[in-house]
Amino acid sequence: MLDRFRSAIGREVCYSAPGSGPGGPTERGVVIAVNDRVVFVDYGYPNPVRPELGNAIATHPANLRFGTAADAHCPRCAPSTEV
């Protein structure tokens, strides 16, 4: 499961809270690193638990979606129409 994220460093993802379903809390971020257990995502704010990690926040890969899969249930994660 983590291999697809290793090849997606720099790619935008959408986080959906576990069990939240459509319309639940979501966040957009960018994949910045992957270890053997989690994906580190930059959501645009400092890590509140481990400040030494900067903006890198450990996120379970099951809670992340790429592109159209995220867009279908996450209006905030739909691609921007801004140029």
PASEBA-1860 file (N, C-alpha, C; in nm, 3 decimals):
! residues 83
1> MLDRFRSA> 0.081/-0.119/0.000/0.000/0.000/0.000/0.087/0.127/0.000 ~ 0.200/0.124/0.067/0.284/0.243/0.076/0.361/0.272/-0.052 ~ 0.381/0.171/-0.136/0.457/0.192/-0.260/0.397/0.299/-0.349 ~ 0.266/0.305/-0.357/0.203/0.407/-0.442/0.228/0.547/-0.388 ~ 0.247/0.561/-0.257/0.277/0.692/-0.199/0.425/0.726/-0.215 ~ 0.511/0.625/-0.213/0.654/0.651/-0.234/0.679/0.712/-0.372 ~ 0.602/0.670/-0.468/0.619/0.724/-0.603/0.537/0.851/-0.624 ~ 0.474/0.901/-0.517/0.388/1.019/-0.528/0.437/1.136/-0.442
9> IGREVCYS> 0.564/1.138/-0.408/0.617/1.251/-0.330/0.591/1.379/-0.410 ~ 0.536/1.478/-0.344/0.502/1.604/-0.409/0.362/1.610/-0.466 ~ 0.291/1.500/-0.462/0.155/1.495/-0.516/0.052/1.531/-0.409 ~ -0.055/1.597/-0.451/-0.160/1.637/-0.359/-0.249/1.519/-0.323 ~ -0.289/1.514/-0.195/-0.379/1.410/-0.146/-0.489/1.475/-0.063 ~ -0.594/1.399/-0.040/-0.704/1.443/0.044/-0.715/1.346/0.161 ~ -0.715/1.399/0.282/-0.731/1.319/0.403/-0.878/1.320/0.442 ~ -0.931/1.202/0.470/-1.067/1.188/0.522/-1.058/1.117/0.656
17> APGSGPGG> -1.118/1.175/0.757/-1.115/1.114/0.890/-1.181/0.976/0.886 ~ -1.125/0.877/0.955/-1.183/0.743/0.955/-1.328/0.744/1.001 ~ -1.414/0.678/0.925/-1.554/0.666/0.960/-1.636/0.791/0.941 ~ -1.577/0.894/0.880/-1.651/1.020/0.866/-1.752/1.018/0.753 ~ -1.727/0.936/0.651/-1.820/0.928/0.539/-1.822/1.056/0.457 ~ -1.904/1.059/0.352/-1.914/1.177/0.266/-1.954/1.301/0.347 ~ -1.888/1.411/0.318/-1.919/1.535/0.386/-1.854/1.550/0.522 ~ -1.778/1.446/0.564/-1.709/1.453/0.693/-1.584/1.540/0.684
25> PTERGVVI> -1.514/1.554/0.795/-1.395/1.639/0.797/-1.288/1.590/0.700 ~ -1.233/1.682/0.624/-1.128/1.649/0.528/-1.021/1.758/0.530 ~ -0.904/1.723/0.477/-0.795/1.819/0.463/-0.720/1.786/0.337 ~ -0.666/1.890/0.271/-0.579/1.871/0.156/-0.436/1.887/0.201 ~ -0.348/1.812/0.139/-0.207/1.823/0.172/-0.122/1.768/0.059 ~ 0.009/1.770/0.081/0.105/1.722/-0.018/0.193/1.616/0.047 ~ 0.210/1.503/-0.020/0.296/1.396/0.030/0.440/1.446/0.030 ~ 0.507/1.437/0.146/0.646/1.483/0.152/0.744/1.372/0.187
33> AVNDRVVF> 0.697/1.261/0.245/0.784/1.149/0.278/0.700/1.027/0.311 ~ 0.763/0.911/0.308/0.697/0.785/0.342/0.799/0.699/0.417 ~ 0.758/0.639/0.528/0.847/0.543/0.593/0.787/0.405/0.580 ~ 0.820/0.314/0.670/0.769/0.177/0.658/0.628/0.159/0.714 ~ 0.569/0.265/0.773/0.436/0.253/0.832/0.337/0.361/0.791 ~ 0.386/0.484/0.771/0.295/0.596/0.747/0.344/0.686/0.634 ~ 0.252/0.772/0.592/0.281/0.875/0.491/0.290/1.007/0.566 ~ 0.394/1.084/0.538/0.406/1.216/0.599/0.351/1.318/0.501
41> VDYGYPNP> 0.253/1.395/0.547/0.182/1.490/0.463/0.200/1.630/0.520 ~ 0.221/1.726/0.431/0.226/1.867/0.470/0.087/1.925/0.445 ~ 0.015/1.954/0.553/-0.120/2.010/0.543/-0.117/2.163/0.550 ~ 0.003/2.220/0.558/0.015/2.365/0.558/0.023/2.428/0.696 ~ 0.040/2.347/0.799/0.056/2.400/0.934/0.155/2.310/1.009 ~ 0.219/2.363/1.113/0.319/2.285/1.187/0.257/2.165/1.260 ~ 0.336/2.061/1.273/0.295/1.942/1.346/0.270/1.981/1.492 ~ 0.146/1.964/1.542/0.116/2.007/1.679/0.172/1.914/1.787
49> VRPELGNA> 0.207/1.792/1.750/0.255/1.695/1.848/0.408/1.685/1.846 ~ 0.466/1.689/1.727/0.611/1.678/1.712/0.664/1.797/1.633 ~ 0.680/1.912/1.697/0.723/2.034/1.627/0.854/2.019/1.552 ~ 0.939/1.927/1.595/1.067/1.906/1.528/1.050/1.852/1.386 ~ 0.931/1.804/1.352/0.903/1.754/1.217/0.855/1.864/1.122 ~ 0.846/1.986/1.171/0.799/2.095/1.086/0.654/2.074/1.048 ~ 0.625/2.078/0.918/0.488/2.058/0.871/0.458/1.912/0.838 ~ 0.551/1.820/0.862/0.529/1.679/0.831/0.440/1.616/0.937
57> IATHPANL> 0.324/1.566/0.895/0.230/1.503/0.987/0.206/1.360/0.940 ~ 0.235/1.265/1.031/0.218/1.123/0.998/0.069/1.093/0.979 ~ 0.038/1.029/0.867/-0.101/0.999/0.832/-0.109/0.854/0.784 ~ -0.206/0.780/0.833/-0.222/0.642/0.788/-0.265/0.643/0.642 ~ -0.203/0.562/0.557/-0.235/0.564/0.414/-0.380/0.530/0.381 ~ -0.448/0.454/0.465/-0.588/0.420/0.438/-0.678/0.543/0.442 ~ -0.631/0.651/0.503/-0.713/0.772/0.515/-0.683/0.875/0.406 ~ -0.599/0.839/0.309/-0.560/0.932/0.203/-0.614/0.888/0.068
65> RFGTAADA> -0.650/0.984/-0.014/-0.701/0.958/-0.150/-0.632/1.052/-0.247 ~ -0.611/1.004/-0.368/-0.556/1.085/-0.476/-0.669/1.128/-0.570 ~ -0.650/1.238/-0.639/-0.732/1.281/-0.752/-0.878/1.251/-0.747 ~ -0.930/1.188/-0.853/-1.075/1.174/-0.870/-1.141/1.090/-0.763 ~ -1.070/0.996/-0.704/-1.131/0.917/-0.596/-1.166/1.007/-0.479 ~ -1.081/1.102/-0.450/-1.109/1.196/-0.342/-1.215/1.297/-0.385 ~ -1.209/1.340/-0.510/-1.300/1.442/-0.559/-1.446/1.398/-0.550 ~ -1.471/1.269/-0.566/-1.608/1.219/-0.568/-1.680/1.242/-0.435
73> HCPRCAPS> -1.608/1.237/-0.323/-1.675/1.252/-0.194/-1.624/1.371/-0.114 ~ -1.534/1.449/-0.171/-1.470/1.556/-0.097/-1.465/1.682/-0.181 ~ -1.570/1.764/-0.178/-1.571/1.884/-0.260/-1.451/1.975/-0.236 ~ -1.403/1.981/-0.111/-1.287/2.066/-0.084/-1.160/2.011/-0.147 ~ -1.160/1.884/-0.184/-1.041/1.824/-0.244/-1.049/1.819/-0.396 ~ -1.156/1.869/-0.452/-1.168/1.874/-0.597/-1.057/1.963/-0.654 ~ -1.007/1.932/-0.771/-0.901/2.014/-0.829/-0.946/2.159/-0.843 ~ -0.854/2.248/-0.818/-0.882/2.390/-0.828/-0.905/2.428/-0.974
81> TEV> -0.995/2.522/-0.997/-1.018/2.570/-1.134/-0.939/2.698/-1.159 ~ -0.865/2.742/-1.057/-0.782/2.862/-1.071/-0.663/2.832/-1.160 ~ -0.622/2.931/-1.238/-0.506/2.915/-1.326/-0.395/3.003/-1.276
END
